Every structure is written in structure tokens, then in C-alpha cells.
């Protein structure tokens, strides 16, 4: 799982295995370890939430995705989901959850579990 954070925007990108695990098991998570602490990011399928929702607490970002939106995601052609979350401060938080495609340019990153890029023509 990759995350990209810029300002009030968070983008989660998932490999094929991660999408399968999320749809079958209901949650996935990863950690980035530092010297004295770790940063956790997780996605959880929710029957409670009607829209995507993110919280940050105790060094963890947790994204909730409604169960009805994600059912069948592993096998269908839907690329991803987006939502603008309104915050109590009056600000907004842009959320994007999407399948991770192989890059069109050369990269040293392992892309063996990424989705085939639809822009590559055979």
C-alpha cells in the first residue's frame, strides 16, 4: 500500500493482492518504523460509514470505506473511489483510494503485483 499526502489530500494506492485482501478480509494495514515510534496507515471496510472517512489518531491514519462501495472491487473495472471529507474546522480533506497501475516509465520499484496499466497498448 502506498500513500501520498499533500496538504489536505491523501491518496492510497493498492496492489492487486492488497485489493483482494481488503475485499475478502475487511482491512489492511502497514507501518513505517522510526527510531522510537512507528507510523501506521490502514484501510478498513465499514458497514457504518456512508462515505469514505479518514481519521488520524496516535500516529495512525485510518481510512474507512463503505462496504457497499467496495464489494466486488477486486474483480471489477472500477479504478477507485474519491470523497471530500468536511472537517469540523471548516476545512476539507480530499480522499482517494485507487488501484495501483504499473508505471509507464522506467522505475526501480517492484511492480509485479500492480494492475496492468490501461494506457499500455499491446
C-alpha positions as CSV (number, residue, x, y, z in Angstrom):
1,X,0.0,0.0,0.0
2,X,1.3,3.4,-0.9
3,X,0.1,6.7,0.4
4,X,0.8,10.2,-0.9
5,X,0.0,13.1,1.3
6,X,0.0,16.7,0.0
7,X,-1.7,19.4,2.0
8,X,-5.2,18.3,2.8
9,X,-5.2,15.5,0.3
10,X,-4.4,11.8,1.0
11,X,-4.1,9.2,-1.8
12,X,-4.0,5.5,-1.1
13,X,-2.8,3.1,-3.9
14,X,-3.2,-0.6,-3.6
15,X,-1.7,-3.6,-5.5
16,X,-3.9,-6.5,-6.7
17,X,-3.1,-8.5,-3.6
18,X,-4.0,-5.6,-1.3
19,X,-7.3,-5.0,-3.1
20,X,-8.1,-8.7,-2.8
21,X,-7.2,-8.8,1.0
22,X,-9.2,-5.7,1.6
23,X,-12.3,-7.0,-0.1
24,X,-12.0,-10.5,1.4
25,X,-10.7,-9.8,4.9
26,X,-12.1,-6.3,5.5
27,X,-8.9,-4.5,6.5
28,X,-5.3,-4.0,5.5
29,X,-2.5,-2.0,7.3
30,X,1.1,-1.1,7.1
31,X,3.8,0.5,9.2
32,X,6.7,2.8,8.7
33,X,9.1,2.4,11.6
34,X,11.2,5.2,13.0
35,X,13.8,5.1,15.8
36,X,11.4,5.4,18.7
37,X,7.9,5.1,17.2
38,X,6.1,3.9,14.1
39,X,3.6,5.5,11.7
40,X,0.6,3.2,10.9
41,X,-1.7,3.6,7.9
42,X,-4.7,1.3,7.4
43,X,-7.9,0.9,5.4
44,X,-11.0,-0.7,6.9
45,X,-14.2,-1.7,5.3
46,X,-17.1,-0.2,7.3
47,X,-20.8,-1.0,7.5
48,X,-21.3,2.2,9.5
49,X,-19.9,4.8,7.2
50,X,-21.9,6.0,4.1
51,X,-18.9,7.8,2.5
52,X,-15.1,7.4,2.8
53,X,-13.9,8.8,6.0
54,X,-10.3,9.2,7.4
55,X,-9.2,9.8,11.0
56,X,-5.7,10.4,12.4
57,X,-5.1,9.4,16.0
58,X,-2.0,8.3,17.9
59,X,0.3,8.2,14.9
60,X,-2.2,6.3,12.7
61,X,-4.2,7.3,9.6
62,X,-7.2,5.0,9.2
63,X,-9.4,5.2,6.1
64,X,-12.9,3.8,6.3
65,X,-14.6,2.7,3.1
66,X,-18.3,1.7,2.9
67,X,-18.8,-2.0,2.5
68,X,-21.4,-1.4,-0.3
69,X,-18.8,0.5,-2.4
70,X,-16.0,-2.0,-2.2
71,X,-17.9,-5.2,-2.8
72,X,-16.6,-6.9,-5.9
73,X,-13.8,-4.3,-6.4
74,X,-11.1,-6.9,-6.8
75,X,-12.9,-8.4,-9.9
76,X,-14.5,-5.3,-11.4
77,X,-13.0,-2.5,-13.6
78,X,-13.6,0.3,-11.1
79,X,-10.3,2.1,-10.7
80,X,-11.0,3.8,-7.4
81,X,-13.1,6.0,-5.1
82,X,-12.9,9.6,-4.1
83,X,-14.6,11.7,-1.4
84,X,-14.2,15.2,0.0
85,X,-14.5,14.9,3.8
86,X,-15.7,18.0,5.6
87,X,-13.8,18.8,8.8
88,X,-15.2,20.4,11.9
89,X,-12.6,23.2,11.4
90,X,-14.4,24.2,8.2
91,X,-11.6,22.7,6.1
92,X,-11.9,19.7,3.8
93,X,-9.8,16.6,3.4
94,X,-9.6,15.1,-0.1
95,X,-9.5,11.3,0.0
96,X,-8.6,9.0,-2.9
97,X,-8.4,5.2,-2.9
98,X,-7.3,3.5,-6.1
99,X,-5.8,0.5,-7.7
100,X,-2.1,0.9,-8.4
101,X,-1.1,0.5,-12.0
102,X,2.3,-0.2,-13.5
103,X,4.3,2.9,-14.4
104,X,4.7,3.9,-18.0
105,X,8.3,5.0,-17.4
106,X,11.3,3.0,-16.0
107,X,11.3,2.6,-12.2
108,X,13.3,0.6,-9.8
109,X,10.1,-0.1,-7.7
110,X,8.8,-3.7,-7.8
111,X,5.6,-3.5,-9.8
112,X,4.9,-7.2,-10.2
113,X,1.7,-7.1,-8.2
114,X,0.4,-3.8,-9.8
115,X,-2.5,-3.8,-12.1
116,X,-1.6,-3.6,-15.8
117,X,-1.6,0.0,-17.0
118,X,-4.6,0.5,-19.4
119,X,-2.5,3.1,-21.3
120,X,-0.1,0.4,-22.5
121,X,-1.2,-0.9,-25.9
122,X,-0.3,-4.4,-26.9
